[in-house]
Amino acid sequence: MKLNDIELVDNILKPEDFVRLRNATAFADIPIEHARKALKNGLINVSALKNGELIGMGRLVGDGAMYWYLQEILVLPEYQGMGIGTMIVNHLVDYAVKNSSTGKFTTIGGVSAKGKEGFYQKLGFEVIPNGIRKMIEI
């Protein structure tokens, strides 16, 4: 599979698909109503599609100006390790940088799944107690 076969599309994620991806990647099950509310209240969500099929997702939450938090960077197990998670994170980081209103620095944080900290470190994030962080000069 080539990364050019993957399409990233903003804000099309359905609550049912959000729950399905969480379950397929060993995240805790959540009620559909929680998924609906989380998607509604987030700043942006991105879906990774291969031939129209949802194979990954990510969300960005925060104040929409200075502080941004990565949430649920999820890729189906059979597609992990192919660069799709990196595409999703980079897309969300680009969104945060373009929409930051600080004019100088913006902070992107998150909580890494146990054992996945190295993934974020490769993308320039710093592992801190209870999470990850990346300060970006803009």
C-alpha positions as CSV (number, residue, x, y, z in Angstrom):
1,M,0.0,0.0,0.0
2,K,1.2,3.5,-0.8
3,L,0.5,6.6,1.3
4,N,-0.9,8.3,-1.8
5,D,-3.7,5.7,-1.7
6,I,-4.8,7.3,1.6
7,E,-7.1,10.3,1.6
8,L,-7.5,12.5,4.7
9,V,-10.9,14.2,5.0
10,D,-11.9,16.6,7.7
11,N,-15.1,16.5,9.8
12,I,-16.9,13.5,8.2
13,L,-16.5,11.1,11.0
14,K,-19.7,9.5,12.2
15,P,-20.2,8.6,15.9
16,E,-20.7,4.9,15.0
17,D,-17.4,4.8,13.2
18,F,-15.7,6.6,16.0
19,V,-16.9,3.9,18.5
20,R,-16.0,1.1,16.0
21,L,-12.4,2.4,15.6
22,R,-12.0,2.8,19.3
23,N,-13.1,-0.8,19.9
24,A,-10.9,-2.1,17.0
25,T,-7.8,-0.5,18.5
26,A,-8.4,-1.6,22.1
27,F,-9.6,1.8,23.4
28,A,-12.3,1.7,26.0
29,D,-15.9,1.3,24.7
30,I,-18.0,4.4,24.9
31,P,-21.7,5.0,24.4
32,I,-22.7,6.4,21.0
33,E,-24.1,9.5,22.7
34,H,-20.6,10.3,24.2
35,A,-19.1,9.9,20.7
36,R,-21.6,12.2,19.2
37,K,-21.0,14.9,21.9
38,A,-17.2,14.5,21.6
39,L,-17.2,14.9,17.8
40,K,-19.6,17.9,18.1
41,N,-17.4,19.7,20.7
42,G,-14.0,19.0,19.1
43,L,-12.2,21.5,17.0
44,I,-11.6,19.2,14.1
45,N,-11.6,15.4,13.3
46,V,-9.8,13.8,10.4
47,S,-10.6,10.5,8.8
48,A,-8.1,8.4,6.9
49,L,-9.7,6.6,4.0
50,K,-8.5,3.9,1.7
51,N,-10.7,3.4,-1.3
52,G,-13.5,5.2,0.7
53,E,-13.1,2.8,3.7
54,L,-12.3,4.4,7.1
55,I,-9.0,3.0,8.4
56,G,-7.9,5.7,10.8
57,M,-8.8,8.9,12.5
58,G,-7.7,11.6,14.8
59,R,-9.2,14.5,16.7
60,L,-8.0,17.9,17.9
61,V,-9.6,19.5,20.9
62,G,-8.7,22.7,22.9
63,D,-9.3,26.4,22.9
64,G,-8.8,26.9,19.2
65,A,-6.3,29.7,19.7
66,M,-3.3,28.8,21.9
67,Y,-3.7,25.2,23.3
68,W,-4.4,22.2,21.3
69,Y,-4.7,18.5,22.3
70,L,-4.4,15.4,20.1
71,Q,-7.0,12.8,20.9
72,E,-7.6,9.3,19.6
73,I,-5.0,9.0,16.9
74,L,-6.3,5.6,15.8
75,V,-5.4,3.4,12.9
76,L,-6.8,-0.1,12.4
77,P,-4.2,-2.7,13.4
78,E,-3.7,-4.1,9.9
79,Y,-2.7,-0.6,8.7
80,Q,-0.4,0.3,11.6
81,G,3.3,1.0,11.0
82,M,2.6,2.2,7.4
83,G,2.8,6.0,8.1
84,I,-0.9,6.6,8.4
85,G,-0.8,7.7,12.0
86,T,2.0,10.1,11.1
87,M,-0.1,11.6,8.3
88,I,-3.0,12.1,10.7
89,V,-0.8,13.8,13.4
90,N,0.9,16.0,10.8
91,H,-2.4,17.1,9.4
92,L,-3.8,18.0,12.9
93,V,-0.5,19.8,13.8
94,D,-0.7,21.8,10.5
95,Y,-4.3,22.8,11.4
96,A,-3.3,24.0,14.8
97,V,-0.4,26.0,13.5
98,K,-2.5,27.6,10.8
99,N,-5.3,28.5,13.2
100,S,-3.2,29.6,16.2
101,S,-3.7,33.2,17.2
102,T,-0.7,33.7,19.4
103,G,1.6,34.9,16.7
104,K,4.6,33.5,18.4
105,F,4.2,30.0,19.9
106,T,1.5,27.4,20.2
107,T,1.4,24.3,22.3
108,I,0.1,20.9,21.2
109,G,-0.3,18.3,23.9
110,G,-1.9,14.9,24.4
111,V,-1.7,11.7,26.2
112,S,0.0,8.8,24.6
113,A,-1.2,5.2,24.9
114,K,1.3,3.2,27.0
115,G,4.2,2.1,24.9
116,K,3.4,4.5,22.0
117,E,5.5,7.4,23.3
118,G,8.2,6.7,20.7
119,F,5.8,7.3,17.9
120,Y,5.2,10.9,19.1
121,Q,8.9,11.5,19.9
122,K,9.7,10.7,16.2
123,L,7.3,13.5,15.3
124,G,9.1,16.1,17.6
125,F,6.9,15.7,20.7
126,E,8.5,15.6,24.1
127,V,7.4,13.0,26.6
128,I,6.4,14.6,29.9
129,P,4.9,13.2,33.0
130,N,1.3,12.1,32.1
131,G,1.5,13.1,28.4
132,I,3.3,14.5,25.4
133,R,3.9,18.1,24.4
134,K,5.3,20.0,21.4
135,M,5.9,23.8,21.4
136,I,6.0,25.3,17.9
137,E,7.3,28.7,17.0
138,I,5.0,30.3,14.4
